[in-house]
């Protein structure tokens, strides 16, 4: 079996200490088994800072004390290292061998160590190490239950990534349904954890959070601030989140970022949806609809200077095939002073009326078919109807001071006084010259311009 060696102090540890499955101590070294469920940070943590325990009266019946102060089976089959841990013929750790010196701490004395028959499958889902305000009032660790069952015997371990020390072990318990999010911490609805520090229980970093199954194997591990020393590639590491932000897993299927960690607004007990990076874990926008240029249409009437406030009263009326869809048509405007767009193109949606009119108007124009959420200048200016592929269907320019940049058809139309609209007569007539085609009217949005003719 291939192994990786990580030097650590050689020392004897208390029998009650739990060593994550997958690690063995030999000749002053910890050997990391090359298996996906084992993590080097847990190895260093499990052994860091331990000291020889004093001799006790003796080992339980059938066990003998090693030089490393551990109890192992008397005459147990198979080779063992100097510390009493089983090894395979090739000198590596043999995961098939039991570790008699490390019984499952959740089992009472005299009861064989065993995982629940219906052990749950869980993963880390969200961690808040540094809440806004006092840490003791808002820290939490959230697990997502992927397979229903019991958490009995599982553990959360908090590791100081700088020193490798485990500073808090949290035993887990209870039966939970698939898809349930289970909390440990100090937020409402969370299970209490064995920590009473007034300054909070999760260090702000660099730190790590490990989830161990009931057999002691590391099944998930997150680190923030710094990666674990010599840890395998599958460990997840992020910069330390800022105050008030959690580390959360993106679990949206089919989006970029699925299965990755990001900083987010805390959502204890619920799916994380608000990540700091808006593009992370966001559903890809639907592809734009294929370009189908809209029908032939012309600008039929324009009110750019209502009496009183302009906002909400302005409108642009189009004339086109009765009942036809306006999909594929856009409304644009160009500032006559500098030739730049006055507002972002407005995509038109809806249908022409049975009489061929379509009104894009402000909030106070009751005849509108689509709300006009921008304002139109009094001029000089150009209003255009374009298609999704950039073709100009029609263009109306008005006013013509020196230096104006206008893009209408032919000569710009003459300006009209406040309260009057520019319109075609008859409706839809187009000679391709704005001054010839547009005259002043009383506004008639959605109706024939003949109703607004001024003698």
ABEGO torsion letter per residue (X at the ends): XBBBBBBBBBBBBBAABBBBBGBBBBGGBBBBBBBAABBAAAAAAAABGBBBBBBBAEBBBGBBBBAAGBBBBBGBBEBBBAAGBBBBAAGBBBAABBBAABBBAABBBGBBBBBBAABBBBBBABBBABBBEBAAAABBBBBBBABBEBABGBBBBBBBAAAGBBABBBBBBEBBBBGBBBBBEABBGBBBBBBABAAEABBAOBBBBBBBBAAGBBABBBBBGBBBBGBBAABBBBBBBBBGBBBBBBABBGBBGBGBBBBBBBBBGBBBABBABAABGBBBBBBBBBBBBBBBBBBABBBABBBEBABGABBBBBBBBBGBBABGBBBBBBBAAAGBBABBBBBBBEBBBAAGBBBBBBAABAABABBBABBBBAOBBBBBBBBAAGBBABBBBBEBBBGBBBABBEBBBBBBBBGBBBBBOBBGBBAGBAAAABBBBBBBBGBBAAAABBX
